[in-house]
Amino acid sequence: TGRVTVMPNPVTNEARVTITASENGILHYKITDNAGRTVLQQTIQVRKGAINTIPINMSGLSTGMYYLNVTGAGIYNQNLKLQKL
């Protein structure tokens, strides 16, 4: 399986999601709030074994806890918590 990390966390303006995919292909991420509403989402192309870094602009989101869900390209429904300051 692939690996997903987020820095910095807590986030002020921009989170950098680093993905090491175990397969070439399409990856989908979404960020939801505490109520389960999707506030950001994107589909991207990633390469197997490469370090794929995605900047996510969170400056427009309110302070609070968010949840990042990543799936695809050998990553199976990986979830991470993000705190927005």
Biopython code that builds the backbone (N, CA, C, O; Angstrom):
import numpy as np
from Bio.PDB.StructureBuilder import StructureBuilder

atoms = [
    (1, "THR", "N", (0.831, -1.196, 0.000)),
    (1, "THR", "CA", (0.000, 0.000, 0.000)),
    (1, "THR", "C", (0.865, 1.245, 0.000)),
    (1, "THR", "O", (2.053, 1.192, 0.319)),
    (2, "GLY", "N", (0.262, 2.359, -0.359)),
    (2, "GLY", "CA", (0.975, 3.624, -0.400)),
    (2, "GLY", "C", (1.018, 4.290, 0.956)),
    (2, "GLY", "O", (0.502, 3.772, 1.946)),
    (3, "ARG", "N", (1.648, 5.451, 0.977)),
    (3, "ARG", "CA", (1.805, 6.189, 2.225)),
    (3, "ARG", "C", (1.399, 7.639, 2.005)),
    (3, "ARG", "O", (1.709, 8.228, 0.970)),
    (4, "VAL", "N", (0.695, 8.217, 2.999)),
    (4, "VAL", "CA", (0.230, 9.600, 2.930)),
    (4, "VAL", "C", (0.652, 10.313, 4.204)),
    (4, "VAL", "O", (0.424, 9.813, 5.305)),
    (5, "THR", "N", (1.273, 11.495, 4.053)),
    (5, "THR", "CA", (1.605, 12.340, 5.205)),
    (5, "THR", "C", (1.171, 13.772, 4.896)),
    (5, "THR", "O", (1.049, 14.163, 3.735)),
    (6, "VAL", "N", (0.941, 14.543, 5.956)),
    (6, "VAL", "CA", (0.533, 15.937, 5.822)),
    (6, "VAL", "C", (1.415, 16.798, 6.716)),
    (6, "VAL", "O", (1.633, 16.485, 7.887)),
    (7, "MET", "N", (1.920, 17.890, 6.140)),
    (7, "MET", "CA", (2.700, 18.856, 6.914)),
    (7, "MET", "C", (2.351, 20.246, 6.437)),
    (7, "MET", "O", (2.062, 20.388, 5.249)),
    (8, "PRO", "N", (2.349, 21.268, 7.239)),
    (8, "PRO", "CA", (2.356, 21.164, 8.694)),
    (8, "PRO", "C", (0.975, 20.758, 9.194)),
    (8, "PRO", "O", (-0.008, 20.862, 8.460)),
    (9, "ASN", "N", (0.899, 20.314, 10.388)),
    (9, "ASN", "CA", (-0.363, 19.973, 11.032)),
    (9, "ASN", "C", (-0.199, 20.274, 12.511)),
    (9, "ASN", "O", (0.469, 19.516, 13.215)),
    (10, "PRO", "N", (-0.781, 21.346, 13.000)),
    (10, "PRO", "CA", (-1.881, 22.153, 12.473)),
    (10, "PRO", "C", (-1.484, 23.017, 11.273)),
    (10, "PRO", "O", (-0.318, 23.358, 11.074)),
    (11, "VAL", "N", (-2.512, 23.355, 10.481)),
    (11, "VAL", "CA", (-2.348, 24.107, 9.239)),
    (11, "VAL", "C", (-2.818, 25.544, 9.457)),
    (11, "VAL", "O", (-3.851, 25.782, 10.083)),
    (12, "THR", "N", (-2.050, 26.494, 8.934)),
    (12, "THR", "CA", (-2.501, 27.882, 8.966)),
    (12, "THR", "C", (-3.122, 28.254, 7.625)),
    (12, "THR", "O", (-4.283, 28.659, 7.573)),
    (13, "ASN", "N", (-2.361, 28.119, 6.542)),
    (13, "ASN", "CA", (-2.861, 28.487, 5.212)),
    (13, "ASN", "C", (-2.786, 27.349, 4.207)),
    (13, "ASN", "O", (-3.758, 27.079, 3.501)),
    (14, "GLU", "N", (-1.639, 26.680, 4.136)),
    (14, "GLU", "CA", (-1.446, 25.646, 3.122)),
    (14, "GLU", "C", (-0.910, 24.365, 3.748)),
    (14, "GLU", "O", (0.080, 24.386, 4.479)),
    (15, "ALA", "N", (-1.570, 23.256, 3.454)),
    (15, "ALA", "CA", (-1.089, 21.931, 3.844)),
    (15, "ALA", "C", (-0.378, 21.322, 2.647)),
    (15, "ALA", "O", (-0.805, 21.504, 1.507)),
    (16, "ARG", "N", (0.698, 20.604, 2.902)),
    (16, "ARG", "CA", (1.397, 19.873, 1.850)),
    (16, "ARG", "C", (1.181, 18.383, 2.109)),
    (16, "ARG", "O", (1.662, 17.828, 3.096)),
    (17, "VAL", "N", (0.455, 17.763, 1.209)),
    (17, "VAL", "CA", (0.178, 16.329, 1.317)),
    (17, "VAL", "C", (1.212, 15.604, 0.469)),
    (17, "VAL", "O", (1.331, 15.853, -0.731)),
    (18, "THR", "N", (1.956, 14.708, 1.099)),
    (18, "THR", "CA", (2.966, 13.924, 0.392)),
    (18, "THR", "C", (2.452, 12.500, 0.262)),
    (18, "THR", "O", (2.082, 11.865, 1.249)),
    (19, "ILE", "N", (2.435, 12.009, -0.970)),
    (19, "ILE", "CA", (1.896, 10.682, -1.259)),
    (19, "ILE", "C", (2.950, 9.857, -1.968)),
    (19, "ILE", "O", (3.489, 10.266, -2.996)),
    (20, "THR", "N", (3.237, 8.697, -1.411)),
    (20, "THR", "CA", (4.073, 7.716, -2.084)),
    (20, "THR", "C", (3.135, 6.586, -2.504)),
    (20, "THR", "O", (2.749, 5.753, -1.684)),
    (21, "ALA", "N", (2.778, 6.565, -3.765)),
    (21, "ALA", "CA", (1.797, 5.609, -4.272)),
    (21, "ALA", "C", (2.462, 4.269, -4.583)),
    (21, "ALA", "O", (3.622, 4.218, -4.994)),
    (22, "SER", "N", (1.719, 3.201, -4.383)),
    (22, "SER", "CA", (2.238, 1.868, -4.702)),
    (22, "SER", "C", (1.864, 1.450, -6.132)),
    (22, "SER", "O", (2.271, 0.385, -6.596)),
    (23, "GLU", "N", (1.091, 2.287, -6.821)),
    (23, "GLU", "CA", (0.704, 2.031, -8.202)),
    (23, "GLU", "C", (0.653, 3.357, -8.957)),
    (23, "GLU", "O", (0.406, 4.401, -8.353)),
    (24, "ASN", "N", (0.884, 3.326, -10.271)),
    (24, "ASN", "CA", (0.598, 4.489, -11.108)),
    (24, "ASN", "C", (-0.908, 4.616, -11.210)),
    (24, "ASN", "O", (-1.615, 3.609, -11.235)),
    (25, "GLY", "N", (-1.403, 5.832, -11.267)),
    (25, "GLY", "CA", (-2.831, 5.961, -11.484)),
    (25, "GLY", "C", (-3.441, 7.230, -10.933)),
    (25, "GLY", "O", (-2.761, 8.207, -10.619)),
    (26, "ILE", "N", (-4.749, 7.167, -10.833)),
    (26, "ILE", "CA", (-5.562, 8.296, -10.391)),
    (26, "ILE", "C", (-5.792, 8.173, -8.891)),
    (26, "ILE", "O", (-6.083, 7.098, -8.368)),
    (27, "LEU", "N", (-5.651, 9.300, -8.224)),
    (27, "LEU", "CA", (-5.860, 9.358, -6.783)),
    (27, "LEU", "C", (-6.876, 10.456, -6.502)),
    (27, "LEU", "O", (-6.835, 11.516, -7.128)),
    (28, "HIS", "N", (-7.774, 10.214, -5.581)),
    (28, "HIS", "CA", (-8.790, 11.191, -5.213)),
    (28, "HIS", "C", (-8.635, 11.529, -3.739)),
    (28, "HIS", "O", (-8.504, 10.640, -2.898)),
    (29, "TYR", "N", (-8.651, 12.824, -3.432)),
    (29, "TYR", "CA", (-8.683, 13.205, -2.026)),
    (29, "TYR", "C", (-9.857, 14.128, -1.790)),
    (29, "TYR", "O", (-10.301, 14.846, -2.685)),
    (30, "LYS", "N", (-10.350, 14.094, -0.559)),
    (30, "LYS", "CA", (-11.376, 15.044, -0.152)),
    (30, "LYS", "C", (-11.138, 15.416, 1.302)),
    (30, "LYS", "O", (-10.630, 14.623, 2.095)),
    (31, "ILE", "N", (-11.512, 16.629, 1.622)),
    (31, "ILE", "CA", (-11.429, 17.118, 2.989)),
    (31, "ILE", "C", (-12.849, 17.411, 3.447)),
    (31, "ILE", "O", (-13.599, 18.126, 2.783)),
    (32, "THR", "N", (-13.201, 16.840, 4.599)),
    (32, "THR", "CA", (-14.532, 17.052, 5.158)),
    (32, "THR", "C", (-14.410, 17.763, 6.501)),
    (32, "THR", "O", (-13.374, 17.700, 7.164)),
    (33, "ASP", "N", (-15.485, 18.438, 6.885)),
    (33, "ASP", "CA", (-15.517, 19.100, 8.186)),
    (33, "ASP", "C", (-16.137, 18.166, 9.223)),
    (33, "ASP", "O", (-16.462, 17.018, 8.918)),
    (34, "ASN", "N", (-16.299, 18.663, 10.446)),
    (34, "ASN", "CA", (-16.852, 17.833, 11.527)),
    (34, "ASN", "C", (-18.273, 17.363, 11.262)),
    (34, "ASN", "O", (-18.706, 16.349, 11.811)),
    (35, "ALA", "N", (-19.002, 18.092, 10.422)),
    (35, "ALA", "CA", (-20.377, 17.708, 10.094)),
    (35, "ALA", "C", (-20.428, 16.705, 8.935)),
    (35, "ALA", "O", (-21.506, 16.248, 8.555)),
    (36, "GLY", "N", (-19.257, 16.364, 8.372)),
    (36, "GLY", "CA", (-19.215, 15.413, 7.270)),
    (36, "GLY", "C", (-19.381, 16.035, 5.895)),
    (36, "GLY", "O", (-19.448, 15.320, 4.896)),
    (37, "ARG", "N", (-19.448, 17.358, 5.831)),
    (37, "ARG", "CA", (-19.582, 18.047, 4.548)),
    (37, "ARG", "C", (-18.229, 18.100, 3.844)),
    (37, "ARG", "O", (-17.213, 18.397, 4.471)),
    (38, "THR", "N", (-18.216, 17.814, 2.551)),
    (38, "THR", "CA", (-16.992, 17.928, 1.763)),
    (38, "THR", "C", (-16.732, 19.407, 1.495)),
    (38, "THR", "O", (-17.570, 20.104, 0.924)),
    (39, "VAL", "N", (-15.542, 19.881, 1.921)),
    (39, "VAL", "CA", (-15.199, 21.294, 1.748)),
    (39, "VAL", "C", (-14.158, 21.497, 0.648)),
    (39, "VAL", "O", (-14.098, 22.575, 0.056)),
    (40, "LEU", "N", (-13.345, 20.495, 0.367)),
    (40, "LEU", "CA", (-12.363, 20.525, -0.714)),
    (40, "LEU", "C", (-12.220, 19.122, -1.277)),
    (40, "LEU", "O", (-12.323, 18.143, -0.537)),
    (41, "GLN", "N", (-11.983, 19.014, -2.579)),
    (41, "GLN", "CA", (-11.698, 17.717, -3.173)),
    (41, "GLN", "C", (-10.986, 17.904, -4.507)),
    (41, "GLN", "O", (-11.124, 18.932, -5.170)),
    (42, "GLN", "N", (-10.229, 16.890, -4.876)),
    (42, "GLN", "CA", (-9.499, 16.948, -6.141)),
    (42, "GLN", "C", (-9.113, 15.537, -6.553)),
    (42, "GLN", "O", (-8.934, 14.656, -5.712)),
    (43, "THR", "N", (-8.988, 15.336, -7.863)),
    (43, "THR", "CA", (-8.491, 14.094, -8.427)),
    (43, "THR", "C", (-7.190, 14.421, -9.146)),
    (43, "THR", "O", (-7.129, 15.375, -9.922)),
    (44, "ILE", "N", (-6.148, 13.628, -8.889)),
    (44, "ILE", "CA", (-4.842, 13.896, -9.483)),
    (44, "ILE", "C", (-4.221, 12.607, -10.003)),
    (44, "ILE", "O", (-4.630, 11.508, -9.627)),
    (45, "GLN", "N", (-3.242, 12.756, -10.860)),
    (45, "GLN", "CA", (-2.459, 11.635, -11.393)),
    (45, "GLN", "C", (-1.197, 11.499, -10.547)),
    (45, "GLN", "O", (-0.513, 12.490, -10.293)),
    (46, "VAL", "N", (-0.881, 10.276, -10.106)),
    (46, "VAL", "CA", (0.338, 10.039, -9.329)),
    (46, "VAL", "C", (1.165, 8.928, -9.959)),
    (46, "VAL", "O", (0.660, 8.110, -10.728)),
    (47, "ARG", "N", (2.467, 8.919, -9.610)),
    (47, "ARG", "CA", (3.377, 7.908, -10.140)),
    (47, "ARG", "C", (3.848, 6.980, -9.039)),
    (47, "ARG", "O", (4.141, 7.422, -7.928)),
    (48, "LYS", "N", (3.921, 5.711, -9.344)),
    (48, "LYS", "CA", (4.376, 4.691, -8.413)),
    (48, "LYS", "C", (5.812, 4.984, -7.968)),
    (48, "LYS", "O", (6.684, 5.261, -8.792)),
    (49, "GLY", "N", (6.042, 4.917, -6.656)),
    (49, "GLY", "CA", (7.377, 5.075, -6.111)),
    (49, "GLY", "C", (7.873, 6.500, -6.034)),
    (49, "GLY", "O", (8.849, 6.778, -5.338)),
    (50, "ALA", "N", (7.220, 7.410, -6.737)),
    (50, "ALA", "CA", (7.629, 8.822, -6.715)),
    (50, "ALA", "C", (7.036, 9.496, -5.484)),
    (50, "ALA", "O", (6.016, 9.058, -4.953)),
    (51, "ILE", "N", (7.683, 10.555, -5.044)),
    (51, "ILE", "CA", (7.122, 11.369, -3.966)),
    (51, "ILE", "C", (6.265, 12.430, -4.629)),
    (51, "ILE", "O", (6.776, 13.376, -5.228)),
    (52, "ASN", "N", (4.959, 12.261, -4.516)),
    (52, "ASN", "CA", (3.990, 13.164, -5.122)),
    (52, "ASN", "C", (3.533, 14.145, -4.042)),
    (52, "ASN", "O", (2.923, 13.736, -3.054)),
    (53, "THR", "N", (3.825, 15.435, -4.223)),
    (53, "THR", "CA", (3.454, 16.443, -3.227)),
    (53, "THR", "C", (2.353, 17.324, -3.779)),
    (53, "THR", "O", (2.455, 17.856, -4.884)),
    (54, "ILE", "N", (1.290, 17.470, -2.986)),
    (54, "ILE", "CA", (0.129, 18.253, -3.385)),
    (54, "ILE", "C", (-0.064, 19.393, -2.392)),
    (54, "ILE", "O", (-0.277, 19.142, -1.206)),
    (55, "PRO", "N", (0.006, 20.643, -2.852)),
    (55, "PRO", "CA", (-0.320, 21.758, -1.956)),
    (55, "PRO", "C", (-1.840, 21.926, -1.885)),
    (55, "PRO", "O", (-2.520, 21.917, -2.911)),
    (56, "ILE", "N", (-2.359, 22.076, -0.685)),
    (56, "ILE", "CA", (-3.795, 22.283, -0.505)),
    (56, "ILE", "C", (-3.995, 23.608, 0.215)),
    (56, "ILE", "O", (-3.577, 23.768, 1.362)),
    (57, "ASN", "N", (-4.628, 24.548, -0.454)),
    (57, "ASN", "CA", (-4.896, 25.862, 0.119)),
    (57, "ASN", "C", (-6.094, 25.759, 1.057)),
    (57, "ASN", "O", (-7.220, 25.521, 0.621)),
    (58, "MET", "N", (-5.836, 25.942, 2.356)),
    (58, "MET", "CA", (-6.899, 25.870, 3.359)),
    (58, "MET", "C", (-7.184, 27.233, 3.978)),
    (58, "MET", "O", (-7.893, 27.323, 4.980)),
    (59, "SER", "N", (-6.636, 28.293, 3.389)),
    (59, "SER", "CA", (-6.778, 29.630, 3.973)),
    (59, "SER", "C", (-8.231, 30.094, 4.045)),
    (59, "SER", "O", (-8.574, 30.902, 4.908)),
    (60, "GLY", "N", (-9.076, 29.606, 3.164)),
    (60, "GLY", "CA", (-10.473, 30.019, 3.157)),
    (60, "GLY", "C", (-11.367, 29.252, 4.114)),
    (60, "GLY", "O", (-12.556, 29.549, 4.227)),
    (61, "LEU", "N", (-10.803, 28.261, 4.809)),
    (61, "LEU", "CA", (-11.599, 27.447, 5.728)),
    (61, "LEU", "C", (-11.580, 28.030, 7.136)),
    (61, "LEU", "O", (-10.611, 28.676, 7.534)),
    (62, "SER", "N", (-12.628, 27.804, 7.869)),
    (62, "SER", "CA", (-12.719, 28.251, 9.254)),
    (62, "SER", "C", (-11.794, 27.441, 10.148)),
    (62, "SER", "O", (-11.400, 26.327, 9.803)),
    (63, "THR", "N", (-11.452, 28.007, 11.296)),
    (63, "THR", "CA", (-10.668, 27.293, 12.303)),
    (63, "THR", "C", (-11.446, 26.064, 12.755)),
    (63, "THR", "O", (-12.659, 26.130, 12.950)),
    (64, "GLY", "N", (-10.748, 24.942, 12.923)),
    (64, "GLY", "CA", (-11.414, 23.736, 13.408)),
    (64, "GLY", "C", (-10.722, 22.473, 12.932)),
    (64, "GLY", "O", (-9.622, 22.518, 12.382)),
    (65, "MET", "N", (-11.384, 21.344, 13.152)),
    (65, "MET", "CA", (-10.864, 20.037, 12.790)),
    (65, "MET", "C", (-11.456, 19.603, 11.451)),
    (65, "MET", "O", (-12.651, 19.757, 11.198)),
    (66, "TYR", "N", (-10.587, 19.056, 10.603)),
    (66, "TYR", "CA", (-10.991, 18.553, 9.291)),
    (66, "TYR", "C", (-10.413, 17.150, 9.103)),
    (66, "TYR", "O", (-9.498, 16.739, 9.817)),
    (67, "TYR", "N", (-10.960, 16.433, 8.139)),
    (67, "TYR", "CA", (-10.541, 15.060, 7.893)),
    (67, "TYR", "C", (-10.193, 14.897, 6.417)),
    (67, "TYR", "O", (-10.997, 15.201, 5.536)),
    (68, "LEU", "N", (-8.975, 14.411, 6.166)),
    (68, "LEU", "CA", (-8.497, 14.169, 4.812)),
    (68, "LEU", "C", (-8.667, 12.691, 4.502)),
    (68, "LEU", "O", (-8.176, 11.839, 5.242)),
    (69, "ASN", "N", (-9.357, 12.385, 3.415)),
    (69, "ASN", "CA", (-9.535, 11.012, 2.964)),
    (69, "ASN", "C", (-8.865, 10.883, 1.602)),
    (69, "ASN", "O", (-9.152, 11.657, 0.689)),
    (70, "VAL", "N", (-7.972, 9.904, 1.466)),
    (70, "VAL", "CA", (-7.242, 9.670, 0.223)),
    (70, "VAL", "C", (-7.497, 8.238, -0.232)),
    (70, "VAL", "O", (-7.405, 7.303, 0.563)),
    (71, "THR", "N", (-7.815, 8.072, -1.509)),
    (71, "THR", "CA", (-8.031, 6.733, -2.041)),
    (71, "THR", "C", (-7.624, 6.692, -3.516)),
    (71, "THR", "O", (-7.761, 7.681, -4.236)),
    (72, "GLY", "N", (-7.126, 5.546, -3.947)),
    (72, "GLY", "CA", (-6.702, 5.345, -5.333)),
    (72, "GLY", "C", (-5.214, 5.102, -5.431)),
    (72, "GLY", "O", (-4.480, 5.374, -4.480)),
    (73, "ALA", "N", (-4.756, 4.599, -6.555)),
    (73, "ALA", "CA", (-3.337, 4.358, -6.848)),
    (73, "ALA", "C", (-2.663, 3.521, -5.757)),
    (73, "ALA", "O", (-1.537, 3.801, -5.346)),
    (74, "GLY", "N", (-3.368, 2.499, -5.306)),
    (74, "GLY", "CA", (-2.803, 1.607, -4.288)),
    (74, "GLY", "C", (-2.983, 2.089, -2.864)),
    (74, "GLY", "O", (-2.491, 1.457, -1.929)),
    (75, "ILE", "N", (-3.680, 3.198, -2.685)),
    (75, "ILE", "CA", (-3.989, 3.706, -1.346)),
    (75, "ILE", "C", (-5.465, 3.463, -1.123)),
    (75, "ILE", "O", (-6.310, 3.908, -1.901)),
    (76, "TYR", "N", (-5.764, 2.753, -0.052)),
    (76, "TYR", "CA", (-7.132, 2.301, 0.172)),
    (76, "TYR", "C", (-7.750, 3.023, 1.349)),
    (76, "TYR", "O", (-7.594, 2.609, 2.498)),
    (77, "ASN", "N", (-8.462, 4.121, 1.055)),
    (77, "ASN", "CA", (-9.269, 4.804, 2.046)),
    (77, "ASN", "C", (-8.464, 5.231, 3.272)),
    (77, "ASN", "O", (-8.853, 4.936, 4.402)),
    (78, "GLN", "N", (-7.359, 5.915, 3.059)),
    (78, "GLN", "CA", (-6.534, 6.392, 4.170)),
    (78, "GLN", "C", (-7.106, 7.724, 4.680)),
    (78, "GLN", "O", (-7.394, 8.629, 3.897)),
    (79, "ASN", "N", (-7.264, 7.824, 6.011)),
    (79, "ASN", "CA", (-7.836, 8.998, 6.637)),
    (79, "ASN", "C", (-6.853, 9.641, 7.606)),
    (79, "ASN", "O", (-6.198, 8.951, 8.386)),
    (80, "LEU", "N", (-6.755, 10.976, 7.552)),
    (80, "LEU", "CA", (-5.892, 11.733, 8.454)),
    (80, "LEU", "C", (-6.674, 12.923, 8.988)),
    (80, "LEU", "O", (-7.503, 13.500, 8.285)),
    (81, "LYS", "N", (-6.400, 13.287, 10.246)),
    (81, "LYS", "CA", (-7.008, 14.473, 10.842)),
    (81, "LYS", "C", (-6.120, 15.675, 10.559)),
    (81, "LYS", "O", (-4.893, 15.587, 10.604)),
    (82, "LEU", "N", (-6.769, 16.805, 10.267)),
    (82, "LEU", "CA", (-6.073, 18.073, 10.062)),
    (82, "LEU", "C", (-6.688, 19.119, 10.973)),
    (82, "LEU", "O", (-7.911, 19.252, 11.032)),
    (83, "GLN", "N", (-5.866, 19.849, 11.670)),
    (83, "GLN", "CA", (-6.367, 20.953, 12.470)),
    (83, "GLN", "C", (-6.044, 22.254, 11.759)),
    (83, "GLN", "O", (-4.888, 22.510, 11.419)),
    (84, "LYS", "N", (-7.069, 23.086, 11.529)),
    (84, "LYS", "CA", (-6.893, 24.383, 10.881)),
    (84, "LYS", "C", (-6.897, 25.456, 11.952)),
    (84, "LYS", "O", (-7.843, 25.568, 12.732)),
    (85, "LEU", "N", (-5.826, 26.246, 11.983)),
    (85, "LEU", "CA", (-5.724, 27.346, 12.955)),
    (85, "LEU", "C", (-6.244, 28.642, 12.364)),
    (85, "LEU", "O", (-6.237, 29.674, 13.036)),
]
sb = StructureBuilder()
sb.init_structure("model")
sb.init_model(0)
sb.init_chain("A")
sb.init_seg("    ")
for serial, (resi, resn, name, xyz) in enumerate(atoms, 1):
    if name == "N":
        sb.init_residue(resn, " ", resi, " ")
    sb.init_atom(name, np.array(xyz, "f"), 0.0, 1.0, " ", f" {name:<3s}", serial, name[0])
structure = sb.get_structure()
